[in-house]
């Protein structure tokens, strides 16, 4: 346990840069749900789903897309119903119109292309007609409301492969995929046998983090979860209609992304396995640059799993494609360790002959000045990195999972961080999570997912480890690059610029945690733009926790009603240096009555919180 002075020093090093720190917290609950009737907004939530009164309540907010990016006095306008699935940076029509030079062979049109802020709708994204509060995990792995993702094409096209089937008012997910139509469980067991010579499982082989490329509806990830394997799944917004939206509605961690021109938004050496099951990636093309990007994010001794026709078919052009892939993999010192049924598995090897080969072919290596851990909006490089690419350790062996959650990796030194800072951050968020849950007073399965919008070392996610939820750790692209530390802890995350919309569908997250996000220096956007994006990502009846400066929290609280959010404020006064909460609840009441006219029937939720850090001499602010 670190001393109080080291905790104070660590917190002083956070974005505010002050030794004497006052942080504030605001928890907001969104009551935004229902259907559209005429020109007014009807908020209606079935009592059988969330246990509240079955009432209809009209809201005065207008339904329109304003010309100006200015919050109206009578509240934010609501977008028309055809904006219900708005993803501003993944609109292929905009991509094609805005750029005449897209490389369609490389699928550049499927990448993120954000319109200028002035051209993005400045209104609240509505839920679809007849939207219902999502089913909770783990039931949601198998069943979701059809009305929430009301698209039938995927069931028609992929039903024979057991992706998804219609089941009355529900969508049913049997757990199948293109190359595991008999179920992901059997497929996962087979992969475990393949990489352990029939002796073990993925878990016993040390697989902790997996990248699932072209994930479909996310069933591979869904069945890895019980094994304690953390998976980042991604797929593009292509002709497989709303595949990723199904995954997100099920409660599976996933993002819109594609292997095309830009690097993936993850640091180097992040995953123990990269998985492609009919992922529609042309690995055999472009001089192997896509496989080199996999090599960047794959850990030494990690595995590339490839289940696709070139691995097993001898007709058409598949043999030639297989030969090309095999040549690229061999050149990178990947060893083909198994090939059976419809799957091939390579392992990224590190041995002396590889180093000699690299030395002989210097043009194969990336420049030492190039940082493999800063991929945000950078083009892919047609080169590979040495295991000990400066300034990072050659081949650090991480502790077993979950012990690594509490251990600072060697990469911390390359980021000029200290073990004391890491431990202080961990201790701080352990205490804060206990306090958050005491205020929220919700069952452990109430939240399926959390987004930490400024994750730093991932302390919040580590503190939530014992709860049945997943956390996506976001590291702002313009801040300190701590995402490698987060991955070395066994956690999952991504880079992002909060002046851009996130690469996800609307209504994705149950809880957003914004620690010093709204007051951060931004170029090209304002706080209200970030709040609007938070509203788009947040599920109806979802929560927001905002911890920031007093002025920022007060500004957010003033804007909350205009966003159709109901909020209450709570003071936290913290003695000494522990950041353990003390003092009394301010304005607490047994329930919250929203402005929409129905009693939610849950404990007081957010509250203005001041965590006062005193100097060692005991003088307060």
C-alpha angles and dihedrals in degrees: 000000000000123000122256091251092057091050090050091048091050094049089047088059093058120102097287091062093210128129092208102056133189115183124184133206133208123182115199128189120206118218095183113136144107140068137307122253119181113305098332134074121248116197111200128161121180110245091218090067105046104013101247132124117286098242138145117225127183121218123203096221114125123237107232146098106251122220093223130059093230128118108245118232091240093050140275116316119243117238117240117266094262088070092062092111098037115160103169098196096045103058107127092195090058091045093054095045096044097049127041093184104061116144100231093179087061090044092240089154089068093058125095112287113173120201116225110280091248089060096051117096112263098208140090114274109237125220117246122268114290092010114177131198105269121260112255126249133291092030089050090065087074106022136035133167111272091215091062093059102020099181121120103180095089092051090051095047100036102028091102089059091050096244095134139340134195114251110178108280090353141072112229122208112200091188098253133135139182092278098027104042090150090061142295093250094065091044093051091049090051092051089052091054092046096056095041099045090252093305105103153357137269089266095051088048089061098253107159106149126036132185111210110201116205091004100184109200092346102253094139090058092042091060094043090059097076088053092060092249115142114217133193107202125191140175135164128251094254138133091304089092115232094334092150093046089060090052093050094046088053089056098254123144107249142143137198107253143126140201101246129109106333128062118260112262094249131097124248122280093020105132136054091202136021112200130200119179107176086322095165094237119142096226092165094060139074096038090295095293092143091055089048089056088052088051089055095056096036118094121234108275088019124137136242111205116199121186107173140111097273088063094061114007126090100192133089113005095323097107091054091047090050091051091052093049091047092051093050092047093048091050089057092051094253112152121215100230101171141011120176142137101352099328138090124193127199128188123212103234131201116199140130097268089058092053090049090050091050091049090052093050104043093166087064091065127080119243113272089232091061113095112219090195096063104068101142109135090340122136118246116264122227092224141073133238127239115245089248097041106166130298095012131085117267101238115344114190107220121217117260120273128298094012090069089068090078100039126087111229126225090255088073089077092055088057092050091246127138134223089239090058092048093049093045091052090049093050093046095054094043088062094043094053091053088052095045092053092047088057097041093046094194129143117267093252094051091098120047095178142018131194115209100201095195104024102170103181095354094255094146092053091048090051089053093052095110094054123088095248141088129234128210108208113212120198112195109241094228096051137072110315101239098144093101088060090051091053092046087058089059094254131127129238150134143217119254143169109224091210085072130063113257120252097253141094122263118273096029107132135059096196131023119195114199111186109181091333101123095049095045117116110264132185116215103004142063136225092264090059091056091048090051091053090047089054091051092052096043122093120231109275088019125141136237124198113196119188114181146112118322093250092050094049092048090051091050091048090052091052096044097087091050088058091051089253123138115213141176128192130230130187120226118188114188123200127215117342105309097087087221108151121251136158127066135302112260119215094354117167133173092253143005122242110206121216087247091075107251130105111242093199098214130118121271106290120192131022140173107265129193116195102192114199111202125208119247092261089062098245114140128211 
